Amino acid sequence: MTRFNVENSRYFVFAMLIAWISGCASLDSKVVMQRVSDKTESFAQTGYQLPKDDQQRSLNEARVEELIQNEVDQNAAVTIALLNSPDLHTLVADSMADMAIAAQGGRISNPQFAFERMSAPGELELARAISFGLLDLVTLPKRQQVAKAQVGLVEQRMIGAITRHITQVRQAWVRAVTAQELRQYAQKVLTSAEASAELARRMEAVGNFNRLDRAREQAFYADAATSLALASHEVVASREALNRLLGLTENQSRVMRLTQRLPDIPEMPRETQLVGQEFFLSRIDVQLAKIRLDAASQAQGLNLVTSWSDVELTAIYKTKFADGSRTNPDGFEVAIALPIFDWGDLKRDAMNARTLAAANAMEATVRNAGSELRQTYSAYLTAHDIAKHYQTEVVPLRKLISEENLLRYNGMIIGVFELLADARDQVGTIMSAIRSKEQFWLADAALLSSIAGSPGDISLSTVRSVSGSEARGH
């Protein structure tokens, strides 16, 4: 039996101390997910939890089924995505795996145990040795700081990815609802064009309409039929894009009903304080750049030591039996990697360059954040002004024109074709107003994403009314 006395017990205590220090570098996934949920809730009014077992998945599915029984508005769509999207769950699970790998870097490497048995006539020698990297122990506090920064880096990236997914859901919902509205009005245009084309055909047959004007009415009817077909496809395409972001099954997709129209434009736009410095400094991308710089700086200090050499310390305890006696020599061994062929200068050059790149990236992110936020806010204000202009000026004017044309028709001042053309003009104006409202809510989603620090699409398309005479080629 091996003797375990006070002398060799110190090696055991030392090894346990190393193991305890190493265990300090751990990752509490519950704490991380709570932080992610809190930040998600501040952006989306609902938190996020990664379903890890069948019970949680069943609860999520039940909640999704409850939501899709009613008309799904934008907030409900976001909630469904957070509960139900496999793509989002995959992204978060991969991020948690990356965090665990990053946290692993803050732990000391496992020690190596070696056992040796040597025998000779009349002699038996048993040797036990435990070795570990001395630099691993010396640099452990620094490596734990690096690991903590790397974990924070992955966490911020995960929050940014969730934010982008929520923004995509919001914009996809806007496009899907808009497509529904536009298809309804495209059907009205087709009905009007069909009536006009049929009337033109009959009037030409009795000699009251020339061939050219009849052909123009027929061409407009053909164009209206094409527009309706495209609008119908847009309903399907936008709806399927939303389904993919929500992670709906085929049955869930058939059950889900979206609201019939987009929300009204708010009377006043969001306040200008949203683009202030205190907001963009808390953005995800700015925080991400700060953490990246901190991680690079911490790694630089660590690599400055480890790039030169490596030191391994081995504690040795032997038991030797010879001539009926027993001895227990012990000692230690130090192995040092000699920097003869590689002085680590290239490693140091690389880490210096990475730190410099991270510092410049931080500066660029801070400078660009304010500019990007101001640009997004300008797009938002422009979209708001255009949508309000259609709502308060263009649509009422078109309605007034239609009422006056109806009076003129009743007074036999204009004919039925002019009245039908005016009706198509009015429908076209309403469709343009719907487009302007769509542009506003897309810009609103992009602004919220930009404030959070995950810039999205901020382009505005041109909204223009097309008159019935232009559509007919008059």
C-alpha positions in Angstrom: 0.0 0.0 0.0 1.3 3.4 -0.9 2.2 5.6 2.1 0.3 8.9 2.2 2.1 11.1 4.7 2.3 14.8 5.3 5.1 15.3 2.8 3.2 13.9 -0.3 -0.2 15.2 0.8 1.0 18.7 -0.1 1.0 17.6 -3.8 -2.6 16.4 -3.4 -3.6 19.7 -1.8 -1.8 21.7 -4.4 -3.6 19.7 -7.2 -7.0 20.3 -5.5 -6.2 24.0 -5.3 -5.5 24.1 -9.0 -8.7 22.3 -9.8 -10.7 24.7 -7.6 -9.2 27.8 -9.3 -9.9 26.3 -12.7 -13.5 25.7 -11.7 -14.0 29.4 -11.1 -14.2 29.9 -14.9 -17.7 28.6 -15.5 -20.7 29.6 -17.6 -24.1 29.9 -16.0 -26.4 29.5 -19.0 -29.5 30.5 -17.0 -28.0 33.9 -16.1 -26.9 34.5 -19.7 -30.4 33.6 -21.1 -32.0 35.9 -18.5 -29.8 38.8 -19.6 -30.7 38.0 -23.3 -34.4 37.8 -22.4 -34.3 41.1 -20.6 -32.7 42.9 -23.5 -35.1 41.2 -26.0 -38.0 42.3 -23.9 -36.9 45.9 -24.0 -36.9 45.7 -27.8 -39.8 43.4 -28.6 -42.1 43.8 -25.5 -41.6 40.0 -24.9 -38.7 38.0 -23.7 -37.0 35.0 -25.2 -36.3 31.6 -23.7 -34.6 28.7 -25.6 -36.8 25.6 -25.3 -34.6 22.8 -24.0 -37.1 20.1 -23.2 -40.4 18.6 -24.4 -42.3 20.3 -21.7 -41.1 23.8 -22.7 -41.7 23.0 -26.4 -45.2 21.9 -25.6 -45.9 25.1 -23.7 -44.6 27.1 -26.6 -46.7 25.2 -29.1 -49.8 25.7 -27.0 -49.2 29.5 -26.8 -48.6 29.7 -30.6 -51.9 27.8 -31.2 -53.6 30.3 -29.0 -52.2 33.3 -30.8 -53.0 32.1 -34.3 -56.7 31.6 -33.4 -57.1 35.3 -33.5 -56.0 37.9 -36.1 -52.3 38.2 -35.9 -51.0 41.7 -35.5 -47.3 42.8 -35.6 -46.7 42.2 -31.9 -48.3 38.8 -32.0 -46.2 37.9 -35.0 -43.0 38.8 -33.1 -44.2 36.7 -30.1 -44.9 33.7 -32.4 -41.4 34.0 -33.9 -39.7 34.0 -30.5 -41.7 31.0 -29.4 -41.7 29.0 -32.5 -38.9 29.7 -35.0 -36.5 26.8 -35.4 -34.1 29.0 -37.2 -34.0 31.4 -34.2 -33.7 28.5 -31.7 -30.8 27.0 -33.8 -29.0 30.4 -33.8 -29.3 30.7 -30.0 -28.3 27.1 -29.4 -25.2 27.6 -31.6 -24.4 30.8 -29.7 -24.6 29.0 -26.4 -22.2 26.4 -27.7 -19.8 29.1 -28.7 -20.1 30.7 -25.3 -19.2 27.4 -23.6 -16.2 27.1 -25.9 -15.2 30.6 -25.1 -15.6 30.0 -21.3 -13.4 26.9 -21.6 -10.5 29.1 -22.5 -10.6 30.5 -18.9 -9.9 27.1 -17.3 -6.6 25.6 -16.6 -5.6 22.5 -18.6 -6.1 19.2 -16.9 -2.9 17.9 -15.3 -1.2 14.8 -16.6 -0.7 11.8 -14.4 2.1 9.3 -15.2 2.8 6.0 -13.5 6.2 4.2 -14.0 7.3 0.8 -12.8 10.9 -0.2 -13.1 12.3 -3.6 -11.9 15.7 -5.2 -11.6 17.1 -8.2 -9.8 16.4 -7.4 -6.1 14.9 -4.0 -6.9 11.5 -2.6 -7.7 10.8 1.1 -8.3 7.4 2.7 -8.6 7.1 6.3 -9.7 4.1 8.5 -9.8 4.2 11.9 -11.5 1.7 14.7 -12.0 2.5 17.5 -14.3 0.9 20.7 -15.5 1.7 23.8 -17.4 3.2 26.4 -15.0 2.3 29.2 -17.4 -1.3 28.0 -17.5 -1.5 28.5 -13.7 0.4 31.9 -13.8 -1.7 33.3 -16.6 -5.0 31.9 -15.3 -6.5 35.2 -14.0 -5.6 36.9 -17.4 -7.1 34.0 -19.3 -10.3 34.2 -17.3 -10.6 37.8 -18.2 -10.1 37.0 -21.9 -12.7 34.2 -21.6 -15.2 36.6 -20.0 -14.7 39.1 -22.8 -15.1 36.4 -25.4 -18.4 35.2 -23.7 -19.6 38.8 -23.7 -18.7 39.0 -27.4 -20.8 36.0 -28.3 -23.7 37.2 -26.1 -23.8 40.5 -27.9 -23.7 38.8 -31.3 -26.6 36.6 -30.2 -28.7 39.6 -29.0 -27.9 41.4 -32.3 -29.0 38.3 -34.3 -32.3 38.0 -32.3 -32.9 41.7 -32.9 -32.4 41.3 -36.7 -34.8 38.4 -36.7 -37.4 40.4 -34.9 -37.0 43.3 -37.3 -37.3 40.9 -40.3 -40.5 39.6 -38.8 -41.9 43.1 -38.3 -41.1 44.1 -41.9 -42.4 40.8 -43.3 -45.7 41.2 -41.5 -46.0 44.7 -42.9 -45.4 43.4 -46.5 -47.9 40.6 -46.0 -50.7 42.8 -44.8 -49.9 45.4 -47.5 -50.1 42.7 -50.2 -53.6 41.6 -48.9 -54.9 45.2 -49.1 -53.4 45.8 -52.5 -54.9 42.6 -53.9 -58.4 43.8 -52.9 -58.0 47.1 -54.7 -56.4 45.3 -57.7 -59.6 43.3 -58.0 -61.6 46.5 -58.0 -59.5 48.0 -60.8 -60.0 44.8 -62.8 -63.8 44.9 -62.2 -63.9 48.5 -63.4 -61.6 47.8 -66.4 -63.7 44.8 -67.4 -66.9 46.9 -67.3 -65.3 49.6 -69.4 -63.9 47.1 -71.9 -67.3 45.4 -72.3 -69.1 48.7 -72.7 -66.6 49.8 -75.3 -67.0 46.6 -77.2 -70.8 46.9 -77.3 -70.6 50.6 -78.3 -68.2 49.8 -81.1 -70.6 47.1 -82.3 -73.4 49.6 -82.8 -71.0 52.2 -84.3 -70.9 54.6 -81.3 -67.2 54.0 -80.5 -64.1 54.0 -82.7 -61.8 51.0 -82.9 -58.8 52.8 -81.3 -60.6 53.8 -78.2 -62.1 50.3 -77.8 -58.6 48.8 -78.1 -57.3 51.1 -75.4 -60.0 50.1 -73.0 -59.3 46.4 -73.9 -55.6 46.9 -73.3 -56.2 48.5 -69.9 -58.4 45.5 -69.0 -55.6 43.2 -70.0 -53.1 45.2 -67.9 -55.4 45.1 -65.0 -55.7 41.3 -65.2 -51.9 41.0 -65.2 -51.7 43.4 -62.2 -54.2 41.3 -60.3 -52.3 38.1 -61.0 -49.1 39.7 -59.8 -50.8 41.0 -56.7 -52.2 37.6 -55.9 -48.7 36.1 -56.2 -47.3 38.8 -54.0 -49.9 37.8 -51.3 -48.6 34.2 -51.4 -44.9 35.2 -51.6 -45.1 37.7 -48.7 -47.2 35.3 -46.6 -44.7 32.5 -47.1 -41.8 34.7 -46.3 -43.5 35.5 -43.0 -44.3 31.9 -42.4 -40.7 31.0 -42.7 -39.6 33.6 -40.2 -42.3 32.5 -37.7 -41.4 28.8 -38.2 -45.0 27.8 -38.9 -46.1 24.4 -40.0 -48.3 23.9 -43.0 -51.4 23.5 -40.7 -50.5 26.5 -38.6 -50.0 28.6 -41.8 -53.5 27.7 -43.0 -55.1 28.6 -39.7 -53.2 31.9 -39.2 -55.1 35.0 -40.2 -53.4 38.4 -40.4 -55.1 41.7 -39.6 -57.0 43.1 -42.6 -55.1 46.4 -42.8 -52.0 48.2 -41.6 -52.3 50.3 -38.4 -53.0 54.0 -38.8 -50.2 56.4 -39.1 -49.5 58.1 -35.7 -50.2 61.8 -35.6 -46.7 62.7 -34.4 -43.5 60.9 -35.3 -41.1 59.5 -32.7 -39.1 62.1 -30.8 -35.8 63.4 -32.1 -34.1 62.5 -28.8 -33.9 59.0 -30.2 -31.0 59.9 -32.4 -29.0 61.5 -29.5 -25.6 60.4 -28.4 -26.9 58.7 -25.3 -28.8 56.4 -27.5 -26.3 55.3 -30.1 -23.6 54.7 -27.5 -25.8 51.9 -26.0 -26.4 50.3 -29.3 -25.5 46.6 -29.8 -23.0 47.3 -32.5 -21.2 49.9 -30.4 -21.2 47.6 -27.3 -19.9 44.7 -29.6 -17.0 46.8 -30.8 -16.1 47.8 -27.2 -16.1 44.2 -26.1 -14.1 43.1 -29.1 -11.5 45.8 -28.3 -11.4 44.7 -24.7 -11.0 41.0 -25.7 -8.2 41.9 -28.1 -6.4 44.0 -25.4 -6.7 41.2 -22.8 -5.5 38.6 -25.3 -2.5 40.9 -26.2 -1.4 41.0 -22.6 -1.7 37.2 -22.3 0.1 36.4 -25.5 2.9 38.7 -24.6 3.9 36.1 -22.0 2.9 32.9 -23.6 4.5 33.7 -27.0 8.0 33.5 -25.7 8.1 30.0 -24.1 6.2 27.4 -22.1 7.0 26.0 -18.7 5.9 22.6 -17.4 6.2 21.6 -13.8 6.1 18.0 -12.7 5.8 16.7 -9.1 7.4 13.2 -8.7 6.9 10.7 -6.0 8.7 7.3 -6.0 8.6 4.2 -3.9 11.7 2.1 -4.2 12.1 -1.5 -2.8 15.7 -2.8 -2.6 17.4 -5.3 -0.3 14.3 -5.6 1.9 14.2 -1.9 2.5 11.8 0.7 1.2 12.5 4.3 0.4 10.3 7.1 -0.9 12.2 9.8 -2.7 10.3 12.7 -4.1 11.0 15.8 -6.1 10.0 17.8 -9.0 11.0 18.5 -12.6 10.8 21.7 -14.6 10.6 21.6 -18.4 11.1 24.8 -20.4 10.6 25.2 -24.1 13.7 27.0 -25.3 12.9 29.9 -27.7 15.7 29.1 -30.2 14.0 28.7 -33.6 10.8 30.7 -32.8 10.9 33.7 -30.6 7.2 34.4 -30.9 7.7 37.7 -32.8 5.2 36.8 -35.5 2.6 35.9 -32.8 3.2 39.3 -31.1 3.0 41.1 -34.5 -0.3 39.4 -35.1 -1.8 40.3 -31.8 -0.6 43.9 -32.0 -2.3 44.1 -35.4 -5.5 42.6 -34.1 -5.6 45.0 -31.2 -5.0 47.9 -33.6 -7.7 46.7 -35.9 -10.1 46.4 -33.0 -9.3 49.9 -31.8 -10.0 51.3 -35.3 -13.1 49.2 -35.7 -14.4 50.6 -32.4 -13.7 54.2 -33.6 -15.4 53.5 -37.0 -18.4 51.9 -35.3 -18.9 54.9 -33.0 -18.6 57.4 -35.9 -20.8 55.4 -38.2 -23.5 54.7 -35.5 -24.5 58.3 -35.3 -24.5 58.8 -39.0 -26.5 55.6 -39.7 -29.0 56.5 -37.0 -29.6 60.0 -38.4 -30.0 58.6 -41.9 -32.6 56.0 -40.6 -34.4 58.7 -38.7 -34.6 60.9 -41.8 -36.1 58.0 -43.8 -38.6 57.5 -41.0 -39.6 61.2 -40.9 -39.8 61.3 -44.7 -42.0 58.2 -44.8 -44.2 59.7 -42.0 -44.6 62.9 -43.9 -45.5 61.2 -47.2 -48.0 58.9 -45.6 -49.6 61.8 -43.7 -49.7 63.8 -47.0 -51.6 61.0 -48.7 -53.9 60.6 -45.8 -54.7 64.3 -45.3 -54.3 65.8 -48.7 -54.1 63.4 -51.7 -56.9 61.0 -50.8 -59.4 63.7 -49.7 -58.6 65.6 -52.9 -59.2 62.5 -55.1 -62.4 61.9 -53.2 -63.6 65.5 -53.9 -62.7 65.1 -57.6 -64.7 61.9 -57.8 -67.7 63.5 -56.2 -67.5 66.4 -58.6 -67.2 64.1 -61.6 -70.2 62.1 -60.4 -72.2 65.4 -60.4 -70.9 66.2 -63.9 -71.9 62.7 -65.1 -75.4 63.1 -63.6 -75.6 66.4 -65.4 -74.6 64.7 -68.6 -71.4 66.8 -68.9 -69.1 63.8 -69.0 -69.7 60.2 -70.2 -69.5 56.9 -68.5 -66.0 56.2 -69.7 -64.7 59.4 -68.0 -66.6 58.3 -64.8 -65.0 54.8 -64.9 -61.6 56.3 -65.5 -62.0 58.6 -62.5 -63.0 55.6 -60.3 -59.8 53.9 -61.4 -57.9 57.0 -60.5 -59.4 57.0 -57.1 -58.5 53.4 -56.5 -55.0 54.0 -57.8 -54.6 56.9 -55.3 -55.8 54.7 -52.4 -53.3 52.0 -53.5 -50.6 54.5 -53.5 -51.7 55.6 -50.0 -51.4 52.0 -48.8 -47.9 51.8 -50.3 -47.0 55.0 -48.4 -48.3 53.5 -45.2 -46.3 50.4 -45.9 -43.1 52.5 -46.4 -43.7 54.2 -43.0 -44.1 51.0 -41.0 -41.1 49.4 -42.7 -39.1 52.6 -41.8 -40.5 52.4 -38.3 -39.2 48.8 -37.9 -35.8 49.8 -39.3 -35.6 52.8 -36.9 -36.3 50.6 -33.9 -33.7 48.2 -35.1 -31.2 51.0 -35.7 -31.8 52.4 -32.2 -31.1 49.0 -30.8 -27.9 48.8 -32.8 -28.8 46.3 -35.5 -29.2 48.4 -38.7 -31.7 47.1 -41.3 -33.0 48.1 -44.7 -33.7 51.9 -44.7 -34.4 52.4 -48.4 -37.6 54.2 -49.5 -39.2 53.4 -52.8 -41.0 56.0 -54.8 -44.8 56.2 -54.2 -46.7 57.7 -57.2 -50.3 57.7 -58.2 -51.1 56.5 -61.7 -54.1 58.0 -63.3 -56.6 56.1 -65.4 -55.7 58.1 -68.5 -52.0 57.3 -68.1 -52.8 53.6 -67.6 -54.9 53.6 -70.8 -52.1 55.4 -72.7 -54.2 58.6 -73.4 
